[in-house]
Amino acid sequence: MSKTFLNKAGKLTFSLLLAMSMLFSGCGGDSGKAAAPDANKKPAAPATEQAAQKNAEKKAEEIDKKMSGARNTPIVQAAKKVGPTVVGITNKAYVRDFFNRVQLAERGYGSGVIYDKSGLIVTNNHVVDGASEIIVSLADGRSAQGKVLGTDAATDLAVVKIDLDNLPVAEFGDSSTVQVGEPAIAIGNPLGMEFRGSVTVGIISALNRSVEIGEKKFTLFQTDAAINPGNSGGALVNADGEIIGINSAKIGVSNVEGMGFAIPINNVKPIIKELAAKGRVAHPYVGASLIDKDIAKHYGFDMDLHEGLFIMKLSKGGPLARSGARTGDIITEFNGVKVHTVAALRDEIAKHQVGDQVNITILRNETQMTLAVTLQEYPRS
C-alpha cells in the first residue's frame, strides 16, 4: 500500500514540477531556460564577458542619447567615467579552524582604483594589511589575483598589481584646487562585493583636516558623502570625473553622521610612485618620545615646558641622541620654527627628507642651545 502511494505521489510531484517549469520559462529574459528546446536547433554558446560588456556599453549609449540634460548631470557623467576604474579587493589570510586546521579564509574587503594601464591599483594599507592572498574584482566582471607591490602604514596607502589586459584607467585631478562646498562623489564597495560600485554624493566639507587614527596623524579632506566599511581605498571624485582623493576613514561614533575622510590625491601621487618603484617609503624622524602641554595636562604632569616639547625618551642611535640631546631637554624650535605641540613638530619633519640636516633649538637647565640634527629613516619595525 505504501509503495503504491509513493509511486502516485512521485508522479504527482513530477507533473507539478513540469507544469511549473513551463509556467516560469522565459521570465528571466536571455538568462532563462527554455521549456522544451527544439531538437533541430543547436543550443546557443554562452556569451563571453567581452561580448556582454560591449552589449552593456551599446545599451548605455542608447540610453545616453535619450536622456535629457536635466538627468544627464555632471554627477552621472563622473560616475560613468570613474566607475569602471574602481575595483573590489578581497583580503584572504591563513587561519586555524575549530579543529586547528590551517585554511585560507576571507579576512576583509575594500576598494581600489586602477591608475595605470600596466595594472597598478592604489588602495589603503589597512585594506591589504596581513593578507596571504589578494583577489581583485573588476567592474566588468573579471577578477584576478593581485600582488602587493608596496605598503606604507604612515600614510595608509598601498599599491597592488594585476595582470590583465584592456584595463580602464582613472584620471587624477589636482587636489590643491579643491574648494569647500563643491560636489564630492564617493565610489566604492560598501559592505563588500554585494554592493560593488556604489555611488554616494555630498560636498567637500573641509580641507586639511588633521585626523589622528591610532598613533598616526593624517591630513585629509572631509566630506559628507556616505563612506561605509568597504569604501576604503575607493575614489573620491569631483564633478569633472577626476580623482581628488582616496577614501580612507569615517568617524563611526554614535550621533555622528556625514563625517568621512579622504587622502588628497596630490599627497597620494608621490607615495604610490615610490611604492610601485621601491615597495616602501622612507619617512624621516628625530628619534624621541615627547610631551607637549596638552599631553602633560591629560596625564596630570605639572611642569613648565616653556611652550616647547619635553624629551621623555631618546631612541638609541637616533638622530637626536647622535646630536647630543639628552632626556629632560625641551625642544623649542625646529629649523627656526617654534613648535608648541607634538603635531606641529610632525608637520615640520614631514616637510623634509631622510638625510636632511636641520637645526633644533633646545633648553637644558634654562640654557638655550642649538643642535645640528641629521634626519634618519623611521624604523619600519
C-alpha positions as CSV (number, residue, x, y, z in Angstrom):
1,M,0.0,0.0,0.0
2,S,2.7,2.4,1.0
3,K,4.7,1.6,-2.2
4,T,1.7,2.4,-4.4
5,F,1.1,5.7,-2.5
6,L,4.7,6.7,-3.0
7,N,4.6,5.9,-6.7
8,K,1.5,8.1,-7.1
9,A,3.0,10.8,-5.0
10,G,6.1,10.8,-7.1
11,K,4.2,11.0,-10.4
12,L,2.1,13.9,-9.0
13,T,5.3,15.8,-7.8
14,F,6.9,15.3,-11.2
15,S,3.8,16.6,-13.0
16,L,3.7,19.7,-10.8
17,L,7.4,20.4,-11.4
18,L,6.9,20.1,-15.1
19,A,4.0,22.4,-15.1
20,M,5.9,25.0,-13.0
21,S,8.9,24.8,-15.3
22,M,6.6,25.6,-18.3
23,L,4.9,28.4,-16.4
24,F,8.2,30.2,-15.5
25,S,10.3,29.6,-18.6
26,G,11.2,32.8,-20.4
27,C,10.5,35.1,-17.4
28,G,14.3,35.8,-17.0
29,G,14.9,37.1,-20.5
30,D,18.1,35.7,-22.1
31,S,19.2,34.1,-18.9
32,G,16.0,32.0,-18.6
33,K,15.9,28.3,-19.6
34,A,13.7,27.2,-22.5
35,A,10.8,24.9,-21.5
36,A,11.2,22.5,-24.4
37,P,14.3,23.0,-26.6
38,D,13.9,22.4,-30.3
39,A,15.7,19.2,-31.3
40,N,16.7,20.7,-34.6
41,K,18.1,23.9,-33.0
42,K,21.6,23.9,-31.5
43,P,22.0,25.5,-28.1
44,A,23.5,29.0,-28.2
45,A,27.0,29.3,-26.9
46,P,27.3,31.4,-23.7
47,A,28.2,35.0,-24.4
48,T,31.8,35.9,-23.4
49,E,32.4,38.6,-20.8
50,Q,33.8,40.9,-23.6
51,A,30.6,40.5,-25.7
52,A,28.4,41.1,-22.6
53,Q,30.5,44.2,-21.9
54,K,30.0,45.5,-25.4
55,N,26.3,45.0,-25.3
56,A,26.1,46.9,-22.0
57,E,28.1,49.8,-23.5
58,K,25.9,49.9,-26.5
59,K,22.8,49.9,-24.4
60,A,24.3,52.7,-22.2
61,E,25.0,54.8,-25.3
62,E,21.4,54.4,-26.4
63,I,20.2,55.5,-23.0
64,D,22.5,58.5,-23.1
65,K,21.0,59.7,-26.4
66,K,17.6,59.6,-24.9
67,M,18.5,61.3,-21.6
68,S,17.6,64.9,-21.1
69,G,20.2,67.4,-19.8
70,A,18.4,67.6,-16.5
71,R,19.1,63.9,-15.9
72,N,22.5,63.5,-17.5
73,T,24.2,65.7,-14.8
74,P,27.9,66.0,-14.2
75,I,27.5,63.6,-11.3
76,V,26.0,60.9,-13.7
77,Q,28.8,61.5,-16.2
78,A,31.5,61.4,-13.5
79,A,30.1,58.1,-12.1
80,K,30.2,56.6,-15.7
81,K,33.7,57.8,-16.3
82,V,35.3,56.6,-13.0
83,G,33.0,53.7,-12.0
84,P,34.8,51.1,-14.3
85,T,38.2,52.0,-12.7
86,V,37.1,51.2,-9.2
87,V,37.7,47.6,-8.1
88,G,36.9,45.4,-5.2
89,I,39.7,44.0,-3.1
90,T,39.3,40.8,-1.0
91,N,41.9,40.2,1.6
92,K,42.4,36.5,2.4
93,A,44.7,35.1,5.1
94,Y,45.5,31.7,6.5
95,V,43.7,31.0,9.8
96,R,43.2,27.9,12.0
97,D,39.7,26.5,12.2
98,F,38.0,24.8,15.2
99,F,39.9,21.6,14.5
100,N,43.2,23.5,14.3
101,R,43.5,23.0,10.6
102,V,45.1,25.8,8.5
103,Q,42.7,27.3,6.0
104,L,42.6,30.3,3.6
105,A,39.7,32.5,4.7
106,E,38.4,35.9,3.8
107,R,39.8,38.4,6.2
108,G,38.3,41.6,4.9
109,Y,37.4,43.6,1.9
110,G,37.8,47.1,0.5
111,S,38.2,49.1,-2.7
112,G,40.9,50.3,-5.0
113,V,41.4,52.5,-8.1
114,I,43.2,51.5,-11.3
115,Y,45.6,54.3,-12.2
116,D,47.9,52.7,-14.8
117,K,47.4,50.5,-17.8
118,S,50.0,48.1,-16.5
119,G,47.6,47.1,-13.8
120,L,48.6,49.3,-10.9
121,I,46.0,49.9,-8.3
122,V,46.0,52.3,-5.4
123,T,44.3,51.3,-2.2
124,N,44.6,51.7,1.6
125,N,47.3,49.9,3.6
126,H,44.7,48.7,6.0
127,V,42.8,47.0,3.2
128,V,45.6,44.7,2.3
129,D,47.4,44.5,5.7
130,G,48.2,40.9,6.7
131,A,46.9,39.4,3.5
132,S,48.2,36.0,2.3
133,E,46.3,36.4,-0.9
134,I,44.6,39.3,-2.7
135,I,41.7,38.9,-5.1
136,V,40.8,41.9,-7.3
137,S,37.3,42.1,-8.8
138,L,36.7,44.5,-11.7
139,A,33.5,46.3,-12.6
140,D,33.3,44.4,-15.9
141,G,33.0,41.1,-14.0
142,R,36.6,39.9,-14.4
143,S,38.7,39.0,-11.4
144,A,42.4,38.3,-10.9
145,Q,44.9,37.6,-8.2
146,G,46.7,40.7,-7.0
147,K,50.3,41.2,-5.9
148,V,51.0,43.8,-3.2
149,L,54.0,45.9,-4.6
150,G,54.3,48.1,-1.5
151,T,52.6,49.4,1.6
152,D,53.0,52.5,3.8
153,A,51.3,52.4,7.2
154,A,52.3,56.0,7.9
155,T,50.1,57.3,5.0
156,D,47.7,54.3,4.9
157,L,48.4,53.7,1.2
158,A,49.3,50.6,-0.8
159,V,49.9,49.6,-4.4
160,V,48.6,46.4,-5.8
161,K,49.3,45.0,-9.3
162,I,47.2,42.7,-11.5
163,D,48.0,41.1,-14.9
164,L,45.0,41.8,-17.1
165,D,44.6,43.5,-20.5
166,N,42.3,46.3,-21.6
167,L,42.1,48.0,-18.2
168,P,40.2,51.3,-17.7
169,V,42.4,53.9,-16.0
170,A,41.3,56.7,-13.7
171,E,42.3,60.3,-14.3
172,F,43.9,62.1,-11.3
173,G,43.0,65.7,-10.6
174,D,44.7,68.5,-8.7
175,S,43.6,68.4,-5.1
176,S,45.2,71.8,-4.4
177,T,42.3,73.4,-6.4
178,V,39.5,71.7,-4.4
179,Q,37.1,74.1,-2.7
180,V,34.8,73.7,0.3
181,G,31.2,73.2,-0.9
182,E,32.0,71.7,-4.3
183,P,30.4,68.3,-5.1
184,A,32.2,65.2,-3.9
185,I,31.3,61.7,-5.3
186,A,32.4,58.6,-3.4
187,I,32.6,55.4,-5.4
188,G,33.4,52.0,-3.8
189,N,32.1,48.7,-2.5
190,P,30.4,49.4,0.9
191,L,29.8,46.2,2.9
192,G,31.5,44.1,0.3
193,M,31.1,43.0,-3.3
194,E,27.4,42.6,-3.0
195,F,27.1,46.4,-3.2
196,R,30.0,46.9,-5.6
197,G,30.3,50.2,-7.5
198,S,28.0,52.1,-5.1
199,V,27.9,55.8,-5.7
200,T,27.2,58.4,-2.9
201,V,27.2,62.1,-3.3
202,G,27.9,65.0,-1.0
203,I,30.2,68.0,-0.8
204,I,33.7,68.8,0.3
205,S,33.0,69.8,4.0
206,A,36.5,70.9,4.9
207,L,40.2,70.9,3.7
208,N,43.3,69.9,5.5
209,R,41.7,68.2,8.4
210,S,44.3,66.8,10.8
211,V,42.9,63.4,12.0
212,E,44.7,61.1,14.4
213,I,43.9,57.4,13.8
214,G,45.7,55.3,16.5
215,E,49.2,56.8,16.8
216,K,49.3,58.1,13.3
217,K,48.2,61.6,12.1
218,F,46.7,62.2,8.6
219,T,45.9,65.4,6.8
220,L,42.6,64.6,4.9
221,F,39.7,66.1,3.1
222,Q,36.4,65.9,5.0
223,T,33.2,65.0,3.1
224,D,29.6,64.3,3.9
225,A,29.3,61.8,1.1
226,A,28.5,58.4,2.7
227,I,31.6,56.3,3.3
228,N,31.0,52.9,4.8
229,P,33.2,49.8,5.5
230,G,34.4,48.6,2.2
231,N,34.6,52.1,0.7
232,S,38.2,52.3,2.0
233,G,40.6,52.7,-0.9
234,G,37.9,53.8,-3.3
235,A,37.6,57.0,-5.2
236,L,36.6,60.5,-4.1
237,V,35.7,62.3,-7.4
238,N,34.9,65.8,-8.4
239,A,32.2,66.8,-10.9
240,D,34.7,66.7,-13.8
241,G,35.2,63.0,-13.2
242,E,38.7,63.4,-11.7
243,I,40.1,61.6,-8.7
244,I,40.7,64.2,-6.0
245,G,41.1,61.7,-3.1
246,I,41.3,58.2,-1.9
247,N,38.7,57.3,0.7
248,S,40.3,56.3,3.9
249,A,38.3,56.7,7.1
250,K,34.9,57.5,8.7
251,I,34.1,58.6,12.2
252,G,31.8,55.8,13.4
253,V,30.6,57.2,16.7
254,S,27.0,57.4,17.9
255,N,25.2,60.6,17.0
256,V,27.9,61.4,14.4
257,E,26.7,61.4,10.8
258,G,28.3,62.5,7.5
259,M,31.9,62.8,8.5
260,G,34.0,60.8,6.0
261,F,37.7,61.5,5.1
262,A,39.9,61.0,2.1
263,I,43.6,61.4,1.4
264,P,44.2,64.3,-1.1
265,I,45.4,62.9,-4.4
266,N,48.4,65.3,-4.5
267,N,49.6,63.6,-1.3
268,V,48.9,60.2,-2.8
269,K,50.8,60.6,-6.1
270,P,54.5,60.7,-4.8
271,I,53.7,58.0,-2.3
272,I,52.4,55.5,-4.8
273,K,55.1,56.3,-7.2
274,E,57.7,55.3,-4.6
275,L,55.7,52.3,-3.5
276,A,55.4,51.0,-7.1
277,A,59.1,51.5,-7.7
278,K,60.7,50.5,-4.4
279,G,58.0,48.8,-2.4
280,R,58.4,51.2,0.5
281,V,58.6,54.9,1.5
282,A,61.3,56.4,3.7
283,H,59.9,58.7,6.3
284,P,62.3,60.9,8.4
285,Y,62.2,61.1,12.2
286,V,64.1,62.6,15.1
287,G,64.0,59.6,17.5
288,A,62.3,60.8,20.7
289,S,59.3,60.3,22.8
290,L,57.9,63.8,23.5
291,I,55.4,65.5,25.8
292,D,53.7,68.8,24.9
293,K,51.4,70.9,27.2
294,D,48.2,69.0,26.2
295,I,49.7,65.6,26.8
296,A,51.1,66.8,30.1
297,K,47.7,68.2,31.2
298,H,46.0,64.9,30.1
299,Y,48.3,62.8,32.3
300,G,48.4,65.2,35.2
301,F,52.1,66.3,34.8
302,D,52.9,69.6,36.5
303,M,55.9,71.1,34.6
304,D,56.9,74.3,32.9
305,L,57.5,73.3,29.3
306,H,58.4,76.9,28.1
307,E,55.9,76.4,25.3
308,G,58.1,73.5,24.0
309,L,58.3,69.7,23.9
310,F,59.8,67.7,26.8
311,I,62.0,64.8,25.8
312,M,61.0,61.8,27.9
313,K,63.0,59.2,26.0
314,L,65.5,59.1,23.2
315,S,65.9,56.3,20.6
316,K,69.3,54.6,21.0
317,G,71.4,55.7,18.0
318,G,68.6,58.0,16.8
319,P,69.1,61.5,15.3
320,L,68.6,63.5,18.5
321,A,70.7,61.1,20.5
322,R,73.5,61.3,18.0
323,S,73.4,65.1,18.0
324,G,73.9,65.3,21.8
325,A,70.4,65.7,23.1
326,R,69.5,64.3,26.5
327,T,66.4,63.1,28.3
328,G,64.9,66.1,30.1
329,D,65.8,68.6,27.3
330,I,63.0,70.8,26.0
331,I,62.7,71.3,22.2
332,T,61.5,74.9,21.4
333,E,62.3,75.3,17.7
334,F,62.7,73.1,14.6
335,N,64.7,74.8,11.9
336,G,63.7,78.2,13.1
337,V,60.0,77.4,13.5
338,K,58.6,77.4,17.1
339,V,56.9,74.1,17.9
340,H,54.4,74.1,20.8
341,T,52.8,70.7,20.1
342,V,53.9,67.3,19.0
343,A,51.6,67.6,16.0
344,A,53.4,70.8,14.9
345,L,56.8,69.1,15.1
346,R,55.5,66.2,13.0
347,D,54.3,68.7,10.4
348,E,57.7,70.3,10.2
349,I,59.5,67.0,10.0
350,A,57.2,65.8,7.2
351,K,58.5,68.7,5.0
352,H,62.0,67.2,4.9
353,Q,63.6,64.1,3.5
354,V,65.8,61.4,5.1
355,G,69.3,62.7,5.3
356,D,68.4,66.4,5.6
357,Q,70.3,68.3,8.3
358,V,68.2,70.6,10.5
359,N,68.8,72.9,13.4
360,I,66.8,72.0,16.6
361,T,66.8,74.5,19.4
362,I,66.6,73.1,23.0
363,L,66.5,74.3,26.5
364,R,68.8,72.5,29.0
365,N,68.7,73.8,32.6
366,E,67.4,77.1,31.4
367,T,70.3,77.3,28.9
368,Q,69.4,77.6,25.2
369,M,71.5,75.7,22.7
370,T,71.1,74.6,19.0
371,L,71.9,71.1,17.8
372,A,72.6,70.1,14.2
373,V,70.5,67.0,13.6
374,T,70.6,64.7,10.6
375,L,67.2,63.1,10.0
376,Q,67.1,59.3,9.7
377,E,64.6,57.0,8.3
378,Y,61.8,56.0,10.6
379,P,62.4,52.3,11.6
380,R,60.0,50.0,9.8
381,S,59.7,47.8,12.9
